[in-house]
Amino acid sequence: MTGFPGRLKQLRISNNLIAKQIAEMLGVTYRQHQRYETGETDPPTSKTFVLANYFNVSLDYLVGRSDNPTRL
C-alpha cells in the first residue's frame, strides 16, 4: 500500500495530467500541490474530498488505507 502523496501522483500521471492542472482545479499554487505530492504537507479535508471526487476513487484509496479504488 502507498500513502496519499504516492496515490495523488499515480492518479495524476495515469490520467495524463500535469501538476499545474491539479493545482488550478484545487485552487492552490503549483508549489502547494508539489508539497502534497512530496508529503511535505497534507491537504485540508475539503481538498481531499475534491480530489477523490475528481478521480472517482474512494477516500480510503486516495489516502492509502485501501488498495481498492471503488467508491461505495
N, CA, C and O atoms as a Tripos MOL2 file, in Angstrom:
@<TRIPOS>MOLECULE
protein
  288   287    72     0     0
PROTEIN
NO_CHARGES

@<TRIPOS>ATOM
      1 N           0.8490   -1.1890    0.0000 N.3       1 MET1
      2 CA          0.0000    0.0000    0.0000 C.3       1 MET1
      3 C           0.8840    1.2390    0.0000 C.2       1 MET1
      4 O           1.9730    1.2460    0.5750 O.2       1 MET1
      5 N           0.4080    2.2590   -0.6390 N.am      2 THR2
      6 CA          1.1400    3.5220   -0.6670 C.3       2 THR2
      7 C           0.2810    4.5950   -0.0090 C.2       2 THR2
      8 O          -0.9360    4.4460    0.1000 O.2       2 THR2
      9 N           0.9080    5.6540    0.4180 N.am      3 GLY3
     10 CA          0.1910    6.7330    1.0910 C.3       3 GLY3
     11 C          -0.3470    7.7720    0.1290 C.2       3 GLY3
     12 O          -0.2360    7.6410   -1.0900 O.2       3 GLY3
     13 N          -0.9250    8.7980    0.7030 N.am      4 PHE4
     14 CA         -1.5530    9.8570   -0.0810 C.3       4 PHE4
     15 C          -0.6390   10.4730   -1.1330 C.2       4 PHE4
     16 O          -1.0530   10.5840   -2.2870 O.2       4 PHE4
     17 N           0.5970   10.8840   -0.7900 N.am      5 PRO5
     18 CA          1.4340   11.5270   -1.8220 C.3       5 PRO5
     19 C           1.6370   10.6380   -3.0480 C.2       5 PRO5
     20 O           1.5340   11.1090   -4.1810 O.2       5 PRO5
     21 N           1.9200    9.3710   -2.8290 N.am      6 GLY6
     22 CA          2.1310    8.4560   -3.9410 C.3       6 GLY6
     23 C           0.8730    8.2240   -4.7630 C.2       6 GLY6
     24 O           0.9230    8.1500   -5.9910 O.2       6 GLY6
     25 N          -0.2580    8.1090   -4.0700 N.am      7 ARG7
     26 CA         -1.5230    7.8990   -4.7820 C.3       7 ARG7
     27 C          -1.8830    9.1170   -5.6210 C.2       7 ARG7
     28 O          -2.3390    8.9810   -6.7560 O.2       7 ARG7
     29 N          -1.6820   10.2970   -5.0670 N.am      8 LEU8
     30 CA         -2.0010   11.5130   -5.8030 C.3       8 LEU8
     31 C          -1.1680   11.5860   -7.0780 C.2       8 LEU8
     32 O          -1.6940   11.8700   -8.1540 O.2       8 LEU8
     33 N           0.1180   11.3310   -6.9560 N.am      9 LYS9
     34 CA          0.9890   11.3860   -8.1290 C.3       9 LYS9
     35 C           0.6130   10.3010   -9.1370 C.2       9 LYS9
     36 O           0.5630   10.5620  -10.3390 O.2       9 LYS9
     37 N           0.3530    9.1060   -8.6610 N.am     10 GLN10
     38 CA         -0.0370    7.9970   -9.5310 C.3      10 GLN10
     39 C          -1.3280    8.3270  -10.2950 C.2      10 GLN10
     40 O          -1.4070    8.0980  -11.5020 O.2      10 GLN10
     41 N          -2.3220    8.8550   -9.6050 N.am     11 LEU11
     42 CA         -3.5870    9.2030  -10.2540 C.3      11 LEU11
     43 C          -3.3980   10.3300  -11.2650 C.2      11 LEU11
     44 O          -3.9720   10.3020  -12.3540 O.2      11 LEU11
     45 N          -2.5970   11.3120  -10.8990 N.am     12 ARG12
     46 CA         -2.3380   12.4240  -11.8140 C.3      12 ARG12
     47 C          -1.6890   11.9290  -13.0970 C.2      12 ARG12
     48 O          -2.1230   12.2750  -14.1960 O.2      12 ARG12
     49 N          -0.6580   11.1280  -12.9550 N.am     13 ILE13
     50 CA          0.0640   10.6280  -14.1200 C.3      13 ILE13
     51 C          -0.8000    9.6950  -14.9580 C.2      13 ILE13
     52 O          -0.8080    9.7910  -16.1850 O.2      13 ILE13
     53 N          -1.5240    8.7970  -14.3080 N.am     14 SER14
     54 CA         -2.3470    7.8420  -15.0590 C.3      14 SER14
     55 C          -3.4980    8.5190  -15.7990 C.2      14 SER14
     56 O          -4.0640    7.9470  -16.7310 O.2      14 SER14
     57 N          -3.8430    9.7350  -15.3840 N.am     15 ASN15
     58 CA         -4.8860   10.4990  -16.0710 C.3      15 ASN15
     59 C          -4.3010   11.5470  -17.0110 C.2      15 ASN15
     60 O          -5.0040   12.4410  -17.4820 O.2      15 ASN15
     61 N          -2.9920   11.4210  -17.2780 N.am     16 ASN16
     62 CA         -2.2970   12.3190  -18.2090 C.3      16 ASN16
     63 C          -2.4690   13.7900  -17.8680 C.2      16 ASN16
     64 O          -2.7240   14.6250  -18.7360 O.2      16 ASN16
     65 N          -2.3240   14.0850  -16.5810 N.am     17 LEU17
     66 CA         -2.4460   15.4660  -16.1150 C.3      17 LEU17
     67 C          -1.0960   15.9590  -15.6190 C.2      17 LEU17
     68 O          -0.2570   15.1680  -15.1870 O.2      17 LEU17
     69 N          -0.8940   17.2530  -15.6830 N.am     18 ILE18
     70 CA          0.3070   17.8390  -15.1010 C.3      18 ILE18
     71 C          -0.0720   18.4730  -13.7600 C.2      18 ILE18
     72 O          -1.2310   18.8040  -13.5100 O.2      18 ILE18
     73 N           0.9280   18.6250  -12.9210 N.am     19 ALA19
     74 CA          0.6810   19.1390  -11.5720 C.3      19 ALA19
     75 C          -0.0170   20.4930  -11.5930 C.2      19 ALA19
     76 O          -0.8520   20.7750  -10.7330 O.2      19 ALA19
     77 N           0.3190   21.3280  -12.5650 N.am     20 LYS20
     78 CA         -0.2940   22.6510  -12.6570 C.3      20 LYS20
     79 C          -1.8090   22.5440  -12.8450 C.2      20 LYS20
     80 O          -2.5580   23.3590  -12.3060 O.2      20 LYS20
     81 N          -2.2630   21.5470  -13.6040 N.am     21 GLN21
     82 CA         -3.7010   21.3670  -13.8240 C.3      21 GLN21
     83 C          -4.4150   21.0090  -12.5280 C.2      21 GLN21
     84 O          -5.4990   21.5210  -12.2460 O.2      21 GLN21
     85 N          -3.8090   20.1350  -11.7480 N.am     22 ILE22
     86 CA         -4.4140   19.7470  -10.4710 C.3      22 ILE22
     87 C          -4.4110   20.9340   -9.5140 C.2      22 ILE22
     88 O          -5.3960   21.1730   -8.8150 O.2      22 ILE22
     89 N          -3.3210   21.6680   -9.4810 N.am     23 ALA23
     90 CA         -3.2410   22.8470   -8.6190 C.3      23 ALA23
     91 C          -4.3500   23.8410   -8.9570 C.2      23 ALA23
     92 O          -5.0130   24.3620   -8.0600 O.2      23 ALA23
     93 N          -4.5500   24.1010  -10.2430 N.am     24 GLU24
     94 CA         -5.5950   25.0370  -10.6540 C.3      24 GLU24
     95 C          -6.9790   24.5230  -10.2740 C.2      24 GLU24
     96 O          -7.8220   25.2920   -9.8130 O.2      24 GLU24
     97 N          -7.2140   23.2290  -10.4650 N.am     25 MET25
     98 CA         -8.5050   22.6440  -10.1180 C.3      25 MET25
     99 C          -8.7780   22.7710   -8.6180 C.2      25 MET25
    100 O          -9.9140   22.9980   -8.1990 O.2      25 MET25
    101 N          -7.7230   22.6210   -7.8180 N.am     26 LEU26
    102 CA         -7.8780   22.7200   -6.3670 C.3      26 LEU26
    103 C          -7.8890   24.1580   -5.8540 C.2      26 LEU26
    104 O          -8.2910   24.4200   -4.7200 O.2      26 LEU26
    105 N          -7.4430   25.0850   -6.7010 N.am     27 GLY27
    106 CA         -7.3600   26.4790   -6.2630 C.3      27 GLY27
    107 C          -6.1810   26.7260   -5.3530 C.2      27 GLY27
    108 O          -6.2520   27.5570   -4.4470 O.2      27 GLY27
    109 N          -5.0770   25.9970   -5.5920 N.am     28 VAL28
    110 CA         -3.8600   26.1870   -4.8100 C.3      28 VAL28
    111 C          -2.7160   26.5040   -5.7700 C.2      28 VAL28
    112 O          -2.8550   26.3620   -6.9840 O.2      28 VAL28
    113 N          -1.6090   26.9260   -5.2240 N.am     29 THR29
    114 CA         -0.4510   27.2020   -6.0630 C.3      29 THR29
    115 C           0.1860   25.8960   -6.5200 C.2      29 THR29
    116 O          -0.0310   24.8370   -5.9310 O.2      29 THR29
    117 N           0.9740   25.9990   -7.5790 N.am     30 TYR30
    118 CA          1.7210   24.8490   -8.0670 C.3      30 TYR30
    119 C           2.6290   24.3100   -6.9610 C.2      30 TYR30
    120 O           2.7270   23.0980   -6.7670 O.2      30 TYR30
    121 N           3.2880   25.2090   -6.2410 N.am     31 ARG31
    122 CA          4.1800   24.8020   -5.1530 C.3      31 ARG31
    123 C           3.4210   24.0540   -4.0600 C.2      31 ARG31
    124 O           3.9280   23.0730   -3.5150 O.2      31 ARG31
    125 N           2.2150   24.5080   -3.7400 N.am     32 GLN32
    126 CA          1.4310   23.8170   -2.7080 C.3      32 GLN32
    127 C           1.0920   22.4130   -3.1680 C.2      32 GLN32
    128 O           1.1490   21.4650   -2.3850 O.2      32 GLN32
    129 N           0.7410   22.2800   -4.4310 N.am     33 HIS33
    130 CA          0.4600   20.9400   -4.9560 C.3      33 HIS33
    131 C           1.7100   20.0580   -4.8610 C.2      33 HIS33
    132 O           1.6080   18.8810   -4.5150 O.2      33 HIS33
    133 N           2.8640   20.6070   -5.1600 N.am     34 GLN34
    134 CA          4.1150   19.8520   -5.0340 C.3      34 GLN34
    135 C           4.2890   19.3590   -3.5960 C.2      34 GLN34
    136 O           4.7210   18.2280   -3.3710 O.2      34 GLN34
    137 N           3.9560   20.1940   -2.6450 N.am     35 ARG35
    138 CA          4.0710   19.8000   -1.2330 C.3      35 ARG35
    139 C           3.1590   18.6180   -0.9230 C.2      35 ARG35
    140 O           3.5260   17.7420   -0.1400 O.2      35 ARG35
    141 N           1.9710   18.5860   -1.5330 N.am     36 TYR36
    142 CA          1.0720   17.4480   -1.3420 C.3      36 TYR36
    143 C           1.6980   16.1760   -1.9090 C.2      36 TYR36
    144 O           1.6500   15.1260   -1.2690 O.2      36 TYR36
    145 N           2.2840   16.2600   -3.1010 N.am     37 GLU37
    146 CA          2.8540   15.0760   -3.7520 C.3      37 GLU37
    147 C           4.1420   14.5920   -3.0970 C.2      37 GLU37
    148 O           4.4730   13.4100   -3.1950 O.2      37 GLU37
    149 N           4.8600   15.4650   -2.4420 N.am     38 THR38
    150 CA          6.0960   15.0440   -1.7720 C.3      38 THR38
    151 C           5.8570   14.6670   -0.3140 C.2      38 THR38
    152 O           6.7510   14.1370    0.3450 O.2      38 THR38
    153 N           4.6650   14.9350    0.1890 N.am     39 GLY39
    154 CA          4.3500   14.6110    1.5740 C.3      39 GLY39
    155 C           4.8100   15.6590    2.5640 C.2      39 GLY39
    156 O           4.7670   15.4340    3.7740 O.2      39 GLY39
    157 N           5.2550   16.8150    2.0590 N.am     40 GLU40
    158 CA          5.6670   17.9030    2.9660 C.3      40 GLU40
    159 C           4.4950   18.3970    3.7960 C.2      40 GLU40
    160 O           4.6420   18.6860    4.9840 O.2      40 GLU40
    161 N           3.3350   18.4920    3.1670 N.am     41 THR41
    162 CA          2.1170   18.9110    3.8640 C.3      41 THR41
    163 C           0.9540   18.0530    3.3860 C.2      41 THR41
    164 O           0.9980   17.4580    2.3100 O.2      41 THR41
    165 N          -0.0720   18.0050    4.1990 N.am     42 ASP42
    166 CA         -1.2990   17.3110    3.8390 C.3      42 ASP42
    167 C          -2.3400   18.3400    3.4260 C.2      42 ASP42
    168 O          -2.3960   19.4310    3.9930 O.2      42 ASP42
    169 N          -3.1600   18.0010    2.4440 N.am     43 PRO43
    170 CA         -4.2050   18.9500    2.0540 C.3      43 PRO43
    171 C          -5.3130   18.9810    3.0980 C.2      43 PRO43
    172 O          -5.4960   18.0200    3.8460 O.2      43 PRO43
    173 N          -6.0480   20.0800    3.1450 N.am     44 PRO44
    174 CA         -7.2130   20.1120    4.0240 C.3      44 PRO44
    175 C          -8.2150   19.0460    3.5760 C.2      44 PRO44
    176 O          -8.2200   18.6390    2.4140 O.2      44 PRO44
    177 N          -9.0410   18.6110    4.4850 N.am     45 THR45
    178 CA        -10.0400   17.5900    4.1790 C.3      45 THR45
    179 C         -10.8920   17.9860    2.9800 C.2      45 THR45
    180 O         -11.2260   17.1360    2.1550 O.2      45 THR45
    181 N         -11.2430   19.2450    2.8760 N.am     46 SER46
    182 CA        -12.0830   19.6890    1.7590 C.3      46 SER46
    183 C         -11.3940   19.4350    0.4170 C.2      46 SER46
    184 O         -12.0600   19.0720   -0.5530 O.2      46 SER46
    185 N         -10.0890   19.6180    0.3450 N.am     47 LYS47
    186 CA         -9.3460   19.3780   -0.9000 C.3      47 LYS47
    187 C          -9.2450   17.8770   -1.1780 C.2      47 LYS47
    188 O          -9.2590   17.4570   -2.3350 O.2      47 LYS47
    189 N          -9.1460   17.0760   -0.1280 N.am     48 THR48
    190 CA         -9.0890   15.6230   -0.2870 C.3      48 THR48
    191 C         -10.3940   15.1120   -0.8690 C.2      48 THR48
    192 O         -10.3820   14.2320   -1.7300 O.2      48 THR48
    193 N         -11.5200   15.6480   -0.4150 N.am     49 PHE49
    194 CA        -12.8230   15.2720   -0.9730 C.3      49 PHE49
    195 C         -12.8950   15.6290   -2.4500 C.2      49 PHE49
    196 O         -13.3750   14.8380   -3.2610 O.2      49 PHE49
    197 N         -12.4200   16.8140   -2.7980 N.am     50 VAL50
    198 CA        -12.4330   17.2550   -4.1940 C.3      50 VAL50
    199 C         -11.6060   16.2990   -5.0520 C.2      50 VAL50
    200 O         -12.0350   15.9180   -6.1420 O.2      50 VAL50
    201 N         -10.4380   15.9120   -4.5740 N.am     51 LEU51
    202 CA         -9.5770   15.0110   -5.3320 C.3      51 LEU51
    203 C         -10.2120   13.6290   -5.5040 C.2      51 LEU51
    204 O         -10.1680   13.0610   -6.5950 O.2      51 LEU51
    205 N         -10.7940   13.0910   -4.4450 N.am     52 ALA52
    206 CA        -11.4450   11.7790   -4.5400 C.3      52 ALA52
    207 C         -12.5880   11.8290   -5.5530 C.2      52 ALA52
    208 O         -12.7490   10.9090   -6.3560 O.2      52 ALA52
    209 N         -13.3670   12.8810   -5.5170 N.am     53 ASN53
    210 CA        -14.4630   13.0220   -6.4760 C.3      53 ASN53
    211 C         -13.9320   13.1980   -7.8960 C.2      53 ASN53
    212 O         -14.4530   12.5930   -8.8330 O.2      53 ASN53
    213 N         -12.9160   14.0080   -8.0540 N.am     54 TYR54
    214 CA        -12.3490   14.2740   -9.3770 C.3      54 TYR54
    215 C         -11.8290   12.9900  -10.0270 C.2      54 TYR54
    216 O         -12.0770   12.7350  -11.2060 O.2      54 TYR54
    217 N         -11.1050   12.1860   -9.2390 N.am     55 PHE55
    218 CA        -10.5360   10.9510   -9.7740 C.3      55 PHE55
    219 C         -11.4860    9.7590   -9.6550 C.2      55 PHE55
    220 O         -11.1620    8.6580  -10.0980 O.2      55 PHE55
    221 N         -12.6450    9.9790   -9.0620 N.am     56 ASN56
    222 CA        -13.6580    8.9450   -8.8930 C.3      56 ASN56
    223 C         -13.1110    7.7280   -8.1470 C.2      56 ASN56
    224 O         -13.2780    6.5860   -8.5740 O.2      56 ASN56
    225 N         -12.4570    8.0070   -7.0270 N.am     57 VAL57
    226 CA        -11.9280    6.9520   -6.1650 C.3      57 VAL57
    227 C         -12.4250    7.1840   -4.7440 C.2      57 VAL57
    228 O         -12.8750    8.2760   -4.3960 O.2      57 VAL57
    229 N         -12.3360    6.1340   -3.9300 N.am     58 SER58
    230 CA        -12.7430    6.2780   -2.5360 C.3      58 SER58
    231 C         -11.6950    7.0730   -1.7630 C.2      58 SER58
    232 O         -10.5270    7.1230   -2.1480 O.2      58 SER58
    233 N         -12.1220    7.6830   -0.6840 N.am     59 LEU59
    234 CA        -11.1810    8.4030    0.1780 C.3      59 LEU59
    235 C         -10.1490    7.4480    0.7710 C.2      59 LEU59
    236 O          -8.9720    7.7910    0.8870 O.2      59 LEU59
    237 N         -10.5920    6.2530    1.1440 N.am     60 ASP60
    238 CA         -9.6640    5.2720    1.6990 C.3      60 ASP60
    239 C          -8.5660    4.9260    0.7020 C.2      60 ASP60
    240 O          -7.4060    4.7830    1.0860 O.2      60 ASP60
    241 N          -8.9150    4.7910   -0.5610 N.am     61 TYR61
    242 CA         -7.9100    4.5170   -1.5850 C.3      61 TYR61
    243 C          -6.9660    5.7090   -1.7320 C.2      61 TYR61
    244 O          -5.7470    5.5420   -1.7710 O.2      61 TYR61
    245 N          -7.5270    6.8950   -1.8140 N.am     62 LEU62
    246 CA         -6.7200    8.0950   -2.0220 C.3      62 LEU62
    247 C          -5.6940    8.2920   -0.9130 C.2      62 LEU62
    248 O          -4.5610    8.6860   -1.1880 O.2      62 LEU62
    249 N          -6.0680    8.0270    0.3230 N.am     63 VAL63
    250 CA         -5.1450    8.2540    1.4270 C.3      63 VAL63
    251 C          -4.3060    7.0220    1.7630 C.2      63 VAL63
    252 O          -3.5020    7.0570    2.6940 O.2      63 VAL63
    253 N          -4.4890    5.9340    1.0130 N.am     64 GLY64
    254 CA         -3.6540    4.7570    1.2030 C.3      64 GLY64
    255 C          -4.1380    3.7580    2.2220 C.2      64 GLY64
    256 O          -3.3790    2.8760    2.6230 O.2      64 GLY64
    257 N          -5.3880    3.8700    2.6550 N.am     65 ARG65
    258 CA         -5.9220    2.9150    3.6250 C.3      65 ARG65
    259 C          -6.4740    1.6680    2.9640 C.2      65 ARG65
    260 O          -6.7520    0.6780    3.6400 O.2      65 ARG65
    261 N          -6.6350    1.7050    1.6620 N.am     66 SER66
    262 CA         -7.1810    0.5710    0.9120 C.3      66 SER66
    263 C          -6.5240    0.5230   -0.4520 C.2      66 SER66
    264 O          -6.0990    1.5490   -0.9830 O.2      66 SER66
    265 N          -6.4440   -0.6620   -1.0140 N.am     67 ASP67
    266 CA         -5.9440   -0.8140   -2.3700 C.3      67 ASP67
    267 C          -7.0880   -0.9110   -3.3740 C.2      67 ASP67
    268 O          -6.8550   -1.1090   -4.5660 O.2      67 ASP67
    269 N          -8.3200   -0.7710   -2.8960 N.am     68 ASN68
    270 CA         -9.4960   -0.8420   -3.7350 C.3      68 ASN68
    271 C          -9.9880    0.5850   -4.0260 C.2      68 ASN68
    272 O         -10.4630    1.2710   -3.1210 O.2      68 ASN68
    273 N          -9.8760    1.0300   -5.2800 N.am     69 PRO69
    274 CA        -10.2750    2.4080   -5.5890 C.3      69 PRO69
    275 C         -11.7850    2.6180   -5.6910 C.2      69 PRO69
    276 O         -12.2370    3.7590   -5.7910 O.2      69 PRO69
    277 N         -12.5640    1.5540   -5.6680 N.am     70 THR70
    278 CA        -14.0140    1.6500   -5.8610 C.3      70 THR70
    279 C         -14.6820    2.4550   -4.7690 C.2      70 THR70
    280 O         -14.4660    2.2370   -3.5770 O.2      70 THR70
    281 N         -15.5020    3.3960   -5.2150 N.am     71 ARG71
    282 CA        -16.2870    4.2040   -4.2750 C.3      71 ARG71
    283 C         -17.5370    3.4450   -3.9110 C.2      71 ARG71
    284 O         -18.1480    2.8010   -4.7630 O.2      71 ARG71
    285 N         -17.9230    3.5150   -2.6570 N.am     72 LEU72
    286 CA        -19.1480    2.8380   -2.2010 C.3      72 LEU72
    287 C         -20.3200    3.7520   -2.2540 C.2      72 LEU72
    288 O         -21.4320    3.3520   -1.9080 O.2      72 LEU72
@<TRIPOS>BOND
     1     1     2 1
     2     2     3 1
     3     3     4 2
     4     3     5 am
     5     5     6 1
     6     6     7 1
     7     7     8 2
     8     7     9 am
     9     9    10 1
    10    10    11 1
    11    11    12 2
    12    11    13 am
    13    13    14 1
    14    14    15 1
    15    15    16 2
    16    15    17 am
    17    17    18 1
    18    18    19 1
    19    19    20 2
    20    19    21 am
    21    21    22 1
    22    22    23 1
    23    23    24 2
    24    23    25 am
    25    25    26 1
    26    26    27 1
    27    27    28 2
    28    27    29 am
    29    29    30 1
    30    30    31 1
    31    31    32 2
    32    31    33 am
    33    33    34 1
    34    34    35 1
    35    35    36 2
    36    35    37 am
    37    37    38 1
    38    38    39 1
    39    39    40 2
    40    39    41 am
    41    41    42 1
    42    42    43 1
    43    43    44 2
    44    43    45 am
    45    45    46 1
    46    46    47 1
    47    47    48 2
    48    47    49 am
    49    49    50 1
    50    50    51 1
    51    51    52 2
    52    51    53 am
    53    53    54 1
    54    54    55 1
    55    55    56 2
    56    55    57 am
    57    57    58 1
    58    58    59 1
    59    59    60 2
    60    59    61 am
    61    61    62 1
    62    62    63 1
    63    63    64 2
    64    63    65 am
    65    65    66 1
    66    66    67 1
    67    67    68 2
    68    67    69 am
    69    69    70 1
    70    70    71 1
    71    71    72 2
    72    71    73 am
    73    73    74 1
    74    74    75 1
    75    75    76 2
    76    75    77 am
    77    77    78 1
    78    78    79 1
    79    79    80 2
    80    79    81 am
    81    81    82 1
    82    82    83 1
    83    83    84 2
    84    83    85 am
    85    85    86 1
    86    86    87 1
    87    87    88 2
    88    87    89 am
    89    89    90 1
    90    90    91 1
    91    91    92 2
    92    91    93 am
    93    93    94 1
    94    94    95 1
    95    95    96 2
    96    95    97 am
    97    97    98 1
    98    98    99 1
    99    99   100 2
   100    99   101 am
   101   101   102 1
   102   102   103 1
   103   103   104 2
   104   103   105 am
   105   105   106 1
   106   106   107 1
   107   107   108 2
   108   107   109 am
   109   109   110 1
   110   110   111 1
   111   111   112 2
   112   111   113 am
   113   113   114 1
   114   114   115 1
   115   115   116 2
   116   115   117 am
   117   117   118 1
   118   118   119 1
   119   119   120 2
   120   119   121 am
   121   121   122 1
   122   122   123 1
   123   123   124 2
   124   123   125 am
   125   125   126 1
   126   126   127 1
   127   127   128 2
   128   127   129 am
   129   129   130 1
   130   130   131 1
   131   131   132 2
   132   131   133 am
   133   133   134 1
   134   134   135 1
   135   135   136 2
   136   135   137 am
   137   137   138 1
   138   138   139 1
   139   139   140 2
   140   139   141 am
   141   141   142 1
   142   142   143 1
   143   143   144 2
   144   143   145 am
   145   145   146 1
   146   146   147 1
   147   147   148 2
   148   147   149 am
   149   149   150 1
   150   150   151 1
   151   151   152 2
   152   151   153 am
   153   153   154 1
   154   154   155 1
   155   155   156 2
   156   155   157 am
   157   157   158 1
   158   158   159 1
   159   159   160 2
   160   159   161 am
   161   161   162 1
   162   162   163 1
   163   163   164 2
   164   163   165 am
   165   165   166 1
   166   166   167 1
   167   167   168 2
   168   167   169 am
   169   169   170 1
   170   170   171 1
   171   171   172 2
   172   171   173 am
   173   173   174 1
   174   174   175 1
   175   175   176 2
   176   175   177 am
   177   177   178 1
   178   178   179 1
   179   179   180 2
   180   179   181 am
   181   181   182 1
   182   182   183 1
   183   183   184 2
   184   183   185 am
   185   185   186 1
   186   186   187 1
   187   187   188 2
   188   187   189 am
   189   189   190 1
   190   190   191 1
   191   191   192 2
   192   191   193 am
   193   193   194 1
   194   194   195 1
   195   195   196 2
   196   195   197 am
   197   197   198 1
   198   198   199 1
   199   199   200 2
   200   199   201 am
   201   201   202 1
   202   202   203 1
   203   203   204 2
   204   203   205 am
   205   205   206 1
   206   206   207 1
   207   207   208 2
   208   207   209 am
   209   209   210 1
   210   210   211 1
   211   211   212 2
   212   211   213 am
   213   213   214 1
   214   214   215 1
   215   215   216 2
   216   215   217 am
   217   217   218 1
   218   218   219 1
   219   219   220 2
   220   219   221 am
   221   221   222 1
   222   222   223 1
   223   223   224 2
   224   223   225 am
   225   225   226 1
   226   226   227 1
   227   227   228 2
   228   227   229 am
   229   229   230 1
   230   230   231 1
   231   231   232 2
   232   231   233 am
   233   233   234 1
   234   234   235 1
   235   235   236 2
   236   235   237 am
   237   237   238 1
   238   238   239 1
   239   239   240 2
   240   239   241 am
   241   241   242 1
   242   242   243 1
   243   243   244 2
   244   243   245 am
   245   245   246 1
   246   246   247 1
   247   247   248 2
   248   247   249 am
   249   249   250 1
   250   250   251 1
   251   251   252 2
   252   251   253 am
   253   253   254 1
   254   254   255 1
   255   255   256 2
   256   255   257 am
   257   257   258 1
   258   258   259 1
   259   259   260 2
   260   259   261 am
   261   261   262 1
   262   262   263 1
   263   263   264 2
   264   263   265 am
   265   265   266 1
   266   266   267 1
   267   267   268 2
   268   267   269 am
   269   269   270 1
   270   270   271 1
   271   271   272 2
   272   271   273 am
   273   273   274 1
   274   274   275 1
   275   275   276 2
   276   275   277 am
   277   277   278 1
   278   278   279 1
   279   279   280 2
   280   279   281 am
   281   281   282 1
   282   282   283 1
   283   283   284 2
   284   283   285 am
   285   285   286 1
   286   286   287 1
   287   287   288 2
@<TRIPOS>SUBSTRUCTURE
     1 MET1         2 RESIDUE 1 A MET
     2 THR2         6 RESIDUE 1 A THR
     3 GLY3        10 RESIDUE 1 A GLY
     4 PHE4        14 RESIDUE 1 A PHE
     5 PRO5        18 RESIDUE 1 A PRO
     6 GLY6        22 RESIDUE 1 A GLY
     7 ARG7        26 RESIDUE 1 A ARG
     8 LEU8        30 RESIDUE 1 A LEU
     9 LYS9        34 RESIDUE 1 A LYS
    10 GLN10       38 RESIDUE 1 A GLN
    11 LEU11       42 RESIDUE 1 A LEU
    12 ARG12       46 RESIDUE 1 A ARG
    13 ILE13       50 RESIDUE 1 A ILE
    14 SER14       54 RESIDUE 1 A SER
    15 ASN15       58 RESIDUE 1 A ASN
    16 ASN16       62 RESIDUE 1 A ASN
    17 LEU17       66 RESIDUE 1 A LEU
    18 ILE18       70 RESIDUE 1 A ILE
    19 ALA19       74 RESIDUE 1 A ALA
    20 LYS20       78 RESIDUE 1 A LYS
    21 GLN21       82 RESIDUE 1 A GLN
    22 ILE22       86 RESIDUE 1 A ILE
    23 ALA23       90 RESIDUE 1 A ALA
    24 GLU24       94 RESIDUE 1 A GLU
    25 MET25       98 RESIDUE 1 A MET
    26 LEU26      102 RESIDUE 1 A LEU
    27 GLY27      106 RESIDUE 1 A GLY
    28 VAL28      110 RESIDUE 1 A VAL
    29 THR29      114 RESIDUE 1 A THR
    30 TYR30      118 RESIDUE 1 A TYR
    31 ARG31      122 RESIDUE 1 A ARG
    32 GLN32      126 RESIDUE 1 A GLN
    33 HIS33      130 RESIDUE 1 A HIS
    34 GLN34      134 RESIDUE 1 A GLN
    35 ARG35      138 RESIDUE 1 A ARG
    36 TYR36      142 RESIDUE 1 A TYR
    37 GLU37      146 RESIDUE 1 A GLU
    38 THR38      150 RESIDUE 1 A THR
    39 GLY39      154 RESIDUE 1 A GLY
    40 GLU40      158 RESIDUE 1 A GLU
    41 THR41      162 RESIDUE 1 A THR
    42 ASP42      166 RESIDUE 1 A ASP
    43 PRO43      170 RESIDUE 1 A PRO
    44 PRO44      174 RESIDUE 1 A PRO
    45 THR45      178 RESIDUE 1 A THR
    46 SER46      182 RESIDUE 1 A SER
    47 LYS47      186 RESIDUE 1 A LYS
    48 THR48      190 RESIDUE 1 A THR
    49 PHE49      194 RESIDUE 1 A PHE
    50 VAL50      198 RESIDUE 1 A VAL
    51 LEU51      202 RESIDUE 1 A LEU
    52 ALA52      206 RESIDUE 1 A ALA
    53 ASN53      210 RESIDUE 1 A ASN
    54 TYR54      214 RESIDUE 1 A TYR
    55 PHE55      218 RESIDUE 1 A PHE
    56 ASN56      222 RESIDUE 1 A ASN
    57 VAL57      226 RESIDUE 1 A VAL
    58 SER58      230 RESIDUE 1 A SER
    59 LEU59      234 RESIDUE 1 A LEU
    60 ASP60      238 RESIDUE 1 A ASP
    61 TYR61      242 RESIDUE 1 A TYR
    62 LEU62      246 RESIDUE 1 A LEU
    63 VAL63      250 RESIDUE 1 A VAL
    64 GLY64      254 RESIDUE 1 A GLY
    65 ARG65      258 RESIDUE 1 A ARG
    66 SER66      262 RESIDUE 1 A SER
    67 ASP67      266 RESIDUE 1 A ASP
    68 ASN68      270 RESIDUE 1 A ASN
    69 PRO69      274 RESIDUE 1 A PRO
    70 THR70      278 RESIDUE 1 A THR
    71 ARG71      282 RESIDUE 1 A ARG
    72 LEU72      286 RESIDUE 1 A LEU
